[in-house]
Amino acid sequence: MKWSKTSLFFVFNLHLFGGLMMLQNITDSLFFSTHGVAMLPTARLGLAATMLPLTIVYERFSAKDSTSRGFAPVIILCGAMVLGLATLNHFNSSVGSFTLMIATPVVQTFLLNEFWTFASRYFTIRESKRAFPQLFAAASLGGIVAGFATSTMAGVISTENLLYLWFGIELLNLAFIRAVQRHLKVVQSSDSSPRSRKPSRRLGAKRGGALRRLKAAIVERPLVFGIVGLSFVGAVVLFLAEYVYFDIFSRNYTDTDSLTEFLGFWSAVSSAANFTLSFLVLPRLASSLGVRNITVVQPLLSISVFISVLVAPVLGVAVASFLLIQSRNVVEETNEKLLYKGLAPAVAQQVRGRSEGAVKPIAAATAAGLLYLFGSPESVLMAAIGSHGSAAIVCVGGLFVCLGYIAVALVTRSAYPKAIVERIRTRTFDPEDVGVDVGMATSESMALLNEQLASKDAELVCFAAETLYAVEPVRAIASVRTRLSHDEPELTAELLNLLAKWAPETRSVSIPDTLPFLSSPNSRVRAAAIRALASVPDADMALVIAALDDESGDIRREAIAALCTHWDLMYVAKGASELHRLLHHEDARSRGHAVAVLARLGDRRHLRMLTPLLSDPDEEVRLLTARTLNERVDPSCDFLVDEIVRELTGHKPAVRLQLIDTLLRIASPFAVGPMLRAAEGLPSGLRNRAAHFLSNHAVDNVDLLQSALNDPAKPHDERILSAEALSLCGRRYRTFLIEVARDELTEAYRTLRDRHLLQEEYGEGKDDERSLELFYLALNDRRKEALEIVIEIVGFASQHPDFDTIRTYCFSSDPVARAYAIEALENLADRPLFELLLPFLTLDPNDEIKVALGAVGTQLGLDKQIDDVLARRVDDRHHWIRACAIYCATKLVHPAAGEAAHHAVGDPDPILSETAVWALQVMKLDARPQ
């Protein structure tokens, strides 16, 4: 018998969780029977020292294990470790029970995390909506079975020998893994693949400083770190509570086997409560709060279940690492951003906008949390009940907890339809909601959907049909068929496209549905009818062939696509010949239709047929071809790189930008050079992506990037892109970037000084006044280009989110705006590079530089008065600031200018020395060094 995917994982999870619960009961019993409560803090310290390095190693291991090939070795290692410690316990019960108490949380954490990561790769998002609640139920059911099995066997088999039985359960889990790998295929969607992650934006506003980066991370992801903080506080409370109830156990159950028996009953009751929680409450509760995927609940439950085992006041670092592993698995690998972009905004939206709809879900969540606190294995309430020493009383207490869960489920069931009706009304409903099947059958939501299905608005009808299809496909198909009519051609065309879209899953299209619309006077309806007819396996293709002679190009396009995708090779050959004729047609619109057909075929090998159209004489065809390539390519299309690179030059900007975006999607290292040469006119978003791409291949192309940046003859945009790519490589090329900045600023300073020398040499009224004015403008443009390169180096090295605004303010004519830019750059860059930049942030070198220097003085803690600023900065050890200060002091006839210039004449820096000589000549003083 071939097991279904969900059934196989159900049994697998039942075995796994049951074995882990049994292991926890046995190790607790051995530890507290041997050591009591006194050794608990020491065990927690040992767990801290063990978990921290293991968590770091495991995080790196799991990041590289994209196909869960390490799950079976992890089970083998964990089983071998427990088996060895169980053998040690026979020879030395004190050391064996102590080390088992430390090893059990490690085994529980890593095995559960590996299982849920493993399972998430075998279920699509749509499948997980119904599968994951059943897996949660399997975990709790496994706890029930393990609890009663432990209690039953504790009187027959000694507690120490039960560990060997646990090892046998893990061998069964290995067999189940083999069955999974044999019968199932891994689902690697683009949403869950770690390879598809985008480069994460740096969180810190300035490099360096762990506290600064941590603060920025907390600001950006408050919910993740909020969970860490709340878990830490809860851990302190539960850690103190352990002294209470384990002290009660040590007094009432002095025998190891009796304590194991009672813990088995206890875990069975708490697992029954968890069964009710996961099967009845979680889907409704998550949906009411707006969580789109049930997988987000797993890390939260894992944290709650093992909070007292993993966390103690001395385990802050270990628990933070564990929680960040969990958040990485959910937030980054599934790419759903559920923890901090799904749950919290949904709750906040309900609180702000729909207060009446938010009361019940939030109250239900609070009640479920309190019940879970009482029903968990570490419950203080259950400990108080257990102090009476009766397993029957514990079962009665667990029954009341389960009844409370059922009440919460009923409250949430009544709250969810109101939330879903509001989302349907505002068209924000997502068919991937985890509890979509919970509240959709209510009269209010179905009445609203029926009202939308009867609307005249085509967009609204399609939205309602897709919403209903996610829950009741048969009913949705029937509703769509009833709306097909010749009187509403636009709506009919959209609905026929919907039926064609659903056909591969549900065979929603029948021949009688499409035949009346093949003769419709509306061309869109006829094209949609051809598309729907082609999705029927036994359709009469003669009707499709007849559509090849239709006067509408859209209909001919759909007919050719239908022929090319047919199962009969005779019709495929007919479609291929028609497609070849369209590709070489004289009419540009026909060639455009051919591009659309190739885009519909879905096979990336057909993309090679598009590249000749990049040199088509018609601009619209070239743009459509480039856009189609950009939408269809993936990293496996590296065979297109050479053709795309040849077409990068000679096109209008719209086509060129699409081709550059296509190269970035393919991400081939052979596109580094052409990407640099095509950098002119790139928008900021595309340029940032190109810089990330170049930085990923910077090691192999560092000479190319450095030569592009260091060559003033290169185009300005190419130099900027090279600067950004090298800045993204970290501090590896920082020395080279600073040298480039110094050279650019040296040239800019010479331009600034030479302009004033020219102004003094050529007075007003000269014959060549116009040519001199043009020369001034050229010098100013050269200085602005140099400044832009340096500012980009500073900004890309810091990755400040408001850097575009700072860049604009740097070249503003408003002195206040430039002062703001100076203040912002002071916070971005390291001090040496910042001081290099400051003297050149002004466009007018006469009076405006006073404002800039005044801002410099303010940022360096000096007085705002310009005289005081100049008096203090003329003796600055940094030669750039000294040169600028001497120049300004000379212009303002400051008394400190002469002395400072005399001291700077013999400076080894040429710029400072030349400025000092010029200043002494203006003041008519001796230019010889003192």
Sequence and secondary structure as in RCSB ss.txt:
>XXXX:A:sequence
MKWSKTSLFFVFNLHLFGGLMMLQNITDSLFFSTHGVAMLPTARLGLAATMLPLTIVYERFSAKDSTSRGFAPVI
ILCGAMVLGLATLNHFNSSVGSFTLMIATPVVQTFLLNEFWTFASRYFTIRESKRAFPQLFAAASLGGIVAGFAT
STMAGVISTENLLYLWFGIELLNLAFIRAVQRHLKVVQSSDSSPRSRKPSRRLGAKRGGALRRLKAAIVERPLVF
GIVGLSFVGAVVLFLAEYVYFDIFSRNYTDTDSLTEFLGFWSAVSSAANFTLSFLVLPRLASSLGVRNITVVQPL
LSISVFISVLVAPVLGVAVASFLLIQSRNVVEETNEKLLYKGLAPAVAQQVRGRSEGAVKPIAAATAAGLLYLFG
SPESVLMAAIGSHGSAAIVCVGGLFVCLGYIAVALVTRSAYPKAIVERIRTRTFDPEDVGVDVGMATSESMALLN
EQLASKDAELVCFAAETLYAVEPVRAIASVRTRLSHDEPELTAELLNLLAKWAPETRSVSIPDTLPFLSSPNSRV
RAAAIRALASVPDADMALVIAALDDESGDIRREAIAALCTHWDLMYVAKGASELHRLLHHEDARSRGHAVAVLAR
LGDRRHLRMLTPLLSDPDEEVRLLTARTLNERVDPSCDFLVDEIVRELTGHKPAVRLQLIDTLLRIASPFAVGPM
LRAAEGLPSGLRNRAAHFLSNHAVDNVDLLQSALNDPAKPHDERILSAEALSLCGRRYRTFLIEVARDELTEAYR
TLRDRHLLQEEYGEGKDDERSLELFYLALNDRRKEALEIVIEIVGFASQHPDFDTIRTYCFSSDPVARAYAIEAL
ENLADRPLFELLLPFLTLDPNDEIKVALGAVGTQLGLDKQIDDVLARRVDDRHHWIRACAIYCATKLVHPAAGEA
AHHAVGDPDPILSETAVWALQVMKLDARPQ
>XXXX:A:secstr
    HHHHHHHHHHHHHHHHHHHHHHHHHHHHHHT STTHHHHHHHHHHHHHHHHHHHHHHHHH TT TTHHHHH
HHHHHHHHHHHHHHHH HHHHHHHHHHHHHHHHHHHHHHHHHHHHTTS HHHHHHHHHHHHHHHHHHHHHHHHHH
HHHHTTS HHHHHHHHHHHHHHHHHHHHHHHHH      TTT GGG        SSSS HHHHHHHHHHH HHHH
HHHHHHHHHHHHHHHHHHHHHHHHHHH  SHHHHHHHHHHHHHHHHHHHHHIIIIIHHHHHHHTT   GGGHHHH
HHHHHTHHHH  TT HHHHHHHHHHHHIIIIIIS   HIIIIIHHHHHHHHHH HHHHHHHHHHHHHHHHHHHHH
STT HHHHHHHTT  HHHHHHHHHHHHHHHHHHHHHHHHHHHHHHHHHHHTT   TT TTHHHHTTSHHHHHHHH
HHHT S HHHHHHHHHHHHTT HHHHHHHHHHH  TT HHHHHHHHHHHHHHHHHH    HHHHGGGTT S HHH
HHHHHHHHHTSTT  HHHHHHGGG S HHHHHHHHHHHHT SSHHHHHHHHHHHHHHHT SSHHHHHHHHHHHHH
H  GGGGGGTGGGGG SSHHHHHHHHHHHHHH  TT GGGHHHHHHTSSSS HHHHHHHHHHHHHHT GGGHHHH
HHT TT  HHHHHHHHHHHHHTTTTTHHHHHHHHH TTS HHHHHHHHHHHHTTGGGGHHHHHHHHHHHHHHHHH
HHHHHHHHHHHS TT TTHHHHHHHHHHHHHHHHHHHHHHHHHHHHHHT TTHHHHHHHHT S HHHHHHHHHHH
HHHS HHHHHHHGGG  SSSSSHHHHHHHHHHHHTT  SSHHHHHHHHTT SSHHHHHHHHHHHHHTT THHHHH
HHHHTT SSHHHHHHHHHHHHHTT   S  
